[in-house]
Amino acid sequence: MTDLKRKRGDAIRLAVGPVLKPDGTVQPLAGLTIRFTAKDKLDDADGAAVIAGSTNDGRVTLVGDGSTGEANVVIPASVTAGFATDRTLHWDLQVSDGAGTITATLDSGLLYVERDVTRASP
């Protein structure tokens, strides 16, 4: 588990991998779906996620052709810019196959989004 701390209005960036198979070899990621999901409560439906991104919407991108088992998550700053209060969210990062079956949870934890001090823009 990895707890993350970010400021309101800042992009959320995570480097993923290399993802490994159970035998310790690199898992190529081409053809798989990687999803980042953050929710207020664990029981919330996926559709109620406060923050979401995947390889399907371009918020998760493979490094190169995916053969190295690495990817990058980039959630735009605009997603948290409107948070009026500090928020603690539950997050995870999962990989699923072409049929949508979750094959692995790569990481999870709490995401603390704190209000920033400076609100003015240049």
Secondary structure as a PSIPRED ss2 file (coil, helix, strand):
# PSIPRED VFORMAT (PSIPRED V4.0)

   1 M C   1.000  0.000  0.000
   2 T C   1.000  0.000  0.000
   3 D C   1.000  0.000  0.000
   4 L E   0.000  0.000  1.000
   5 K E   0.000  0.000  1.000
   6 R E   0.000  0.000  1.000
   7 K E   0.000  0.000  1.000
   8 R C   1.000  0.000  0.000
   9 G C   1.000  0.000  0.000
  10 D C   1.000  0.000  0.000
  11 A C   1.000  0.000  0.000
  12 I E   0.000  0.000  1.000
  13 R E   0.000  0.000  1.000
  14 L E   0.000  0.000  1.000
  15 A E   0.000  0.000  1.000
  16 V E   0.000  0.000  1.000
  17 G C   1.000  0.000  0.000
  18 P C   1.000  0.000  0.000
  19 V C   1.000  0.000  0.000
  20 L E   0.000  0.000  1.000
  21 K C   1.000  0.000  0.000
  22 P C   1.000  0.000  0.000
  23 D C   1.000  0.000  0.000
  24 G C   1.000  0.000  0.000
  25 T C   1.000  0.000  0.000
  26 V E   0.000  0.000  1.000
  27 Q C   1.000  0.000  0.000
  28 P C   1.000  0.000  0.000
  29 L C   1.000  0.000  0.000
  30 A C   1.000  0.000  0.000
  31 G C   1.000  0.000  0.000
  32 L C   1.000  0.000  0.000
  33 T E   0.000  0.000  1.000
  34 I E   0.000  0.000  1.000
  35 R E   0.000  0.000  1.000
  36 F E   0.000  0.000  1.000
  37 T E   0.000  0.000  1.000
  38 A E   0.000  0.000  1.000
  39 K E   0.000  0.000  1.000
  40 D C   1.000  0.000  0.000
  41 K C   1.000  0.000  0.000
  42 L C   1.000  0.000  0.000
  43 D C   1.000  0.000  0.000
  44 D C   1.000  0.000  0.000
  45 A C   1.000  0.000  0.000
  46 D H   0.000  1.000  0.000
  47 G H   0.000  1.000  0.000
  48 A H   0.000  1.000  0.000
  49 A C   1.000  0.000  0.000
  50 V C   1.000  0.000  0.000
  51 I E   0.000  0.000  1.000
  52 A E   0.000  0.000  1.000
  53 G E   0.000  0.000  1.000
  54 S E   0.000  0.000  1.000
  55 T C   1.000  0.000  0.000
  56 N C   1.000  0.000  0.000
  57 D C   1.000  0.000  0.000
  58 G C   1.000  0.000  0.000
  59 R C   1.000  0.000  0.000
  60 V E   0.000  0.000  1.000
  61 T E   0.000  0.000  1.000
  62 L E   0.000  0.000  1.000
  63 V C   1.000  0.000  0.000
  64 G C   1.000  0.000  0.000
  65 D C   1.000  0.000  0.000
  66 G C   1.000  0.000  0.000
  67 S C   1.000  0.000  0.000
  68 T C   1.000  0.000  0.000
  69 G C   1.000  0.000  0.000
  70 E C   1.000  0.000  0.000
  71 A E   0.000  0.000  1.000
  72 N E   0.000  0.000  1.000
  73 V E   0.000  0.000  1.000
  74 V E   0.000  0.000  1.000
  75 I E   0.000  0.000  1.000
  76 P C   1.000  0.000  0.000
  77 A C   1.000  0.000  0.000
  78 S H   0.000  1.000  0.000
  79 V H   0.000  1.000  0.000
  80 T H   0.000  1.000  0.000
  81 A H   0.000  1.000  0.000
  82 G C   1.000  0.000  0.000
  83 F C   1.000  0.000  0.000
  84 A C   1.000  0.000  0.000
  85 T C   1.000  0.000  0.000
  86 D C   1.000  0.000  0.000
  87 R E   0.000  0.000  1.000
  88 T E   0.000  0.000  1.000
  89 L E   0.000  0.000  1.000
  90 H E   0.000  0.000  1.000
  91 W E   0.000  0.000  1.000
  92 D E   0.000  0.000  1.000
  93 L E   0.000  0.000  1.000
  94 Q E   0.000  0.000  1.000
  95 V E   0.000  0.000  1.000
  96 S E   0.000  0.000  1.000
  97 D C   1.000  0.000  0.000
  98 G C   1.000  0.000  0.000
  99 A C   1.000  0.000  0.000
 100 G C   1.000  0.000  0.000
 101 T C   1.000  0.000  0.000
 102 I E   0.000  0.000  1.000
 103 T E   0.000  0.000  1.000
 104 A E   0.000  0.000  1.000
 105 T E   0.000  0.000  1.000
 106 L E   0.000  0.000  1.000
 107 D E   0.000  0.000  1.000
 108 S E   0.000  0.000  1.000
 109 G E   0.000  0.000  1.000
 110 L E   0.000  0.000  1.000
 111 L E   0.000  0.000  1.000
 112 Y E   0.000  0.000  1.000
 113 V E   0.000  0.000  1.000
 114 E E   0.000  0.000  1.000
 115 R C   1.000  0.000  0.000
 116 D C   1.000  0.000  0.000
 117 V C   1.000  0.000  0.000
 118 T C   1.000  0.000  0.000
 119 R C   1.000  0.000  0.000
 120 A C   1.000  0.000  0.000
 121 S C   1.000  0.000  0.000
 122 P C   1.000  0.000  0.000
